[in-house]
Amino acid sequence: MKKILAVFDGYKLSESTLRYAIEITKQSKSHLTGIFLDAFFYHNYNLNKVLRTSLHPDMTMEELNKQDEQQRGKSAYEFEKACQNAGISFSVHRDHSVPLLELQYESMFADLIVINEREKFTRLDLQEPNDFIKDLLSSLHCPVMVVPDSYKQIDKIVFLYDGEPSSLYAIKMFSYLFSYLQDVPIDVLTIIEKDIIDPQLPGTILMTDFLGLRFSNFRSKLLKGNAEEMIISHLLAGGENQFVVLGAYRRSGFSRWLKPSMADTLMIGLDLPLFIAHD
C-alpha cells in the first residue's frame, strides 16, 4: 500500500488538495495521511497589532490562541469526515515544528505529496509561487503533486519530455503512482529548438516501447521553436483538464528547458495540476 501525504494549513483547508488527495488515494488503494502544519510561530492574528493595541496582551493572546486551535481542530475534523465518507484508509498528523523541515523529513517515508500551489504558512502577502513552495519543491525526497485552487477532472495528461534522465524518471514515477490513469489520452511533448531537418523523439524506439508497456493511449508531439513559448501555447490550447508531468525541479529551473519564470507560469498562470519528481 502506498502512502500519500496531503499537506494543509489548518486555518484555511484547501478543498482542492482534499479532493485530489482523496481521489488518488481511492483509485490507487493507498493510505492517506493529512499533514496539518501547526507551526508554533504561525498565528491567524497579527501579533504586533495585539501588542500595540491591547491593554492586556497576554489575556488577548490566550483567547486568540484558543480560537486558532479551534479552527485548526475544525479543519482536521473536516479532513477526517471527508476520508470516512470516501471509505479510504487515513490518518492525521498535526505537527508544531518548522513546516519546511517537517515536510522534508516526512517525504523520506512517503510515495507522494499533494499540496496547493498557494500554501505558504504565513499571514504575509507573498509573490507567487512563494518561497515556501519553491524551497519545498527543490528539497523533497518523493514526488509532489502541486494542485490549483479548484479541482478539475483529469481528461488528458501531458509529459514534458526532453530526452534527459530527469524527465524520463518523472514519467516512470508517474506510471507507478497513477497506474489507474493508464487509459487517459497522453501527449508526449518534445520541443526541438535546434534547426533539425527530420526531428525525432529522443530515444524513439526505447521510449515507444517504454510507454507502450505502461499506457494504452499516447502520442508523441514534436514541436519546433522556443521551448517556453511552445510549451505554454500547447498547454493553453489543451484545455483546463490537463495533468502535466515534468522532471526535476531546481532553483535554477527544471530540466534544461525551463527557467524559474516558466515554473511560475506553469504553477500559477495555467492553473493546472503538476506532477514533479526528482531523481
Secondary structure, DSSP 8 states (H G I E B T S, - for coil): --EEEEEE-TTS--HHHHHHHHHHHHHHT-EEEEEEE--TT--SS-HHHHHHH-SSHHHHHHHHHHHHHHHHHHHHHHHHHHHHHHT-EEEEEEE-S-HHHHHHHHGGG-SEEEEETT--SSSS---SS-HHHHHHHTT-SS-EEEE-SS-----EEEEE--SSHHHHHHHHHHHHH-GGGTTS-EEEEEEE-S--SS---TTHHHHHHHHHTT-SSEEEEEEES-HHHHHHHHHHHT-SSEEEEE----TT-STTT--HHHHHIIIIIS---EEE---
